[in-house]
Amino acid sequence: MFRLQEHGTTVKTEVLAGITTFLTMVYIVIVNPVILADAGVPFDQVFLATIIASVVGTLWMALFANYPIAIAPGMGLNAFFTYTVVISSNGQIDYLTAFSAVFIAGIIFVILSVTPLREKLIISIPSNLKHGITAGIGLFISFIGLRLSGIVQAHEMNLVKLGDLTNPSVLLTLFGLLVTLILMVRNVYGAIFYGMLTTGIVAYFTEQLKFDGFFKVPSLPEGILVWNPVAAIGDVIEFGMIGIIISFVLVTLFDTTGTMVGVAKQAGLMKGDHMPRARQALLADSVATTIGSMFGTSPTSAYIESSSGVAVGGRTGLTTLTVGILFMVSAFFGPLVASLSGVAAITAPALIIVGSLMISAVKHIDWDAFDEAFPAFIVILAMPLTSSIATGIELGFIIYPILKMVQGRFKEVHPLLYIFAVLFFFQLIYLPH
């Protein structure tokens, strides 16, 4: 089924690769509920929804695409859901309504994935804007980690200031960050997970962490949240969430596609510039996003942490099958995860470090071409300063074609980008954002 001999691998190697990938990305079952909790989503709901979405996407990738690429709710997308869609609406949009937008975005993503439209969309967006989006999300995620931990605090004159470095929570965060950084520079697989584990142990002995249990049968306290496409579309129209859906689709589109191609190249699975079974692979995150939204989590994405499993020999879907099984097992450790997620110092270092990895995309921006660099810069700058990933994307997509037009180079801009610019301008001026 997985054609192990054809790919020059063994069951033992694939299982080990799956364990490695799982350890590098399992932090999401702790971090995701923490971020979505700020939007009011119950912990148990997000915890199990995160696992359901991860299992669905990862098993799809294993059984239908036969790739060693794992799927889970995306970092950045969860922040976008919470801080841009829900919190920035000032009470107009609750998390149930926001999940309607994710549900519709997932359906659109499925349609894009089974047609050539997804490839055309990827081609139409300038590479510098893509890199700007990735870097901006990274900066925003790191800022969230700094804020949640208390390393930075609100300032009445200049937005933020350095927090109290003698605060026990801040000291624990700095300790966890240092440990994780040491593990990462030593190339320890699962560095983020082990850093969280070490921080948790210290938190326990310093009485910052208390356990209310370890095992529990998983449950969804609010059941299925979204299931009717007609009602979901009604919510999208009523609350003016068209721009939000476009942002969901665009961010997921760039993140997932880029990650899949990168990991596939690392594994030697590309055929020139062609990715075999690409359609089946691209369906994994879109199906997982749709199903995940029904139970209560933000959009999913392919995880770059899959490269750690590839590095130890993972080449087939048996690697991701192993990851999926381990996610299923983790569903029974809800109380343990809840206790860990209640201590900001445990999860904040993961946010800061993931953000640092994402912002490295700035090195690919053509800074010598001002008409290319400035729109990307605005995207990066606007995301953390407006607390909105969508606003950053919208501003960049509006400015880019304007700069090209005034240069008389309007033909260099794909027609789809002009459509996005008009839609985003309308969104910023007339609709809630």
C-alpha positions, 0 to 999 in steps of 0.5 A: 500500500505504501510502496516501502521498497520502491521508496527505499525505506522500511517499517521501522524507519517510517514508524520512527519518522512518524514518532519524530514528526509527532513530537515536533508538532504535538505542541499544537494540542496545547497551544491551539486551545490556549489561543482559541480560548481567548475567543471564548471557545471551551477548552475541551471543544478545541482540544478534541477538535484540534485532534480530529482535524489533525487525524482527518488531514494526516490520515488523508495524506497517508492513505490517499496521497502517500506522503510523509507530510502531517496536517494540523491546525495552523499557527497564525491561522488560529491567531487570525481566528481569535484576534482578528475575526472574533476579538477585533469585532468588539462583540459583533462576531462570536466564535460560533459565527466565526466558525461559519466563515472557516466552514465556508472557507474550507468548502471553497478550499476543497473546490479549489483543490479539485480544480486547476484554480488552486494552481492559478491562484498560487501563480497569480500572487507575487512571490514577494507578497507571499513571503511578506505574509509568512513573515508578518504572521511570524512577527504577529505570533511572536508578539502574542507569545511575548504578550501572553507571558508578560515579557511585554506589557501595554504602554499608554504612550507607545503601545507596549513596553518591557514587562517586569522581568522579576515576575515568576511567570516571566522568569519561567518563560525566559527559562523555557525559551532558553532551554528550547533554543539550546535544544534547537541549536543542538538539532534535537528533534522535538525541541519545542515539545521537550522545551515545554516539558522541561518548563512544565516540570519547573513550573510544577516544582515552583507551584505555578502548575497544578494538575487536576488529573491526567486521563479522561475520555475525550468529549465535545461539550458543545457537539457539532458547531457548524454543519449547514452550508446555507446557514453558514453562508447567511452568517458570512453575508450578514456579518460581512466576512467575505474578506475574512474568508479570502484571507483564510483561503489565501494564507492557507493556500500559500502556507500549505502549498509551500510547505508541501513542496518544500518537504516533498523536495527534501524527501526526494519525492518531486518529479522535476517541478511536478509533485505526484498525486498533488491533488490528493495531497492538496485535498488533505488540508482542505478536507481537514479544515472543513471537518475541523470547523464543524467541531471547533478549530481554526483552519489546518495546514501542512506542518513544516515540522514534517521535515524532521520526520523526513530527516530521519528517513520518512518517505511514505504515508506510513510516517503520517499514519503513525502520526495520526495514530499518536494524535488519537492516543493523545485525545485521552490526555485532555486534563494533562493538556488543560493543566499545561495550557493554563500556564502561559510560560509553557506555551509562550516560548513555542509561539515566539520560536515558531514566529522566528522560524516564519519571519525568516521568509524576509530573506526571500523578498527583493528589497532592491525593487521598491515596488516589490518590497514596500507592499511586502513591508506593509504586510509585515508591519500591519499585521502585529500593529493592527492585530490583524493578519487580514488587514496586513494582507488587504493593505499589501494587495491594494498597494502592490497593483497601484505601484505597478500601475503608476509605473506603467507596468500594469500588465505585470500584475495578474488580473486576479490581483486587481480583483483582490485589490478591489474586494479588499478596498471595499472590505476595508472601507465599508465592511467590518474588519 
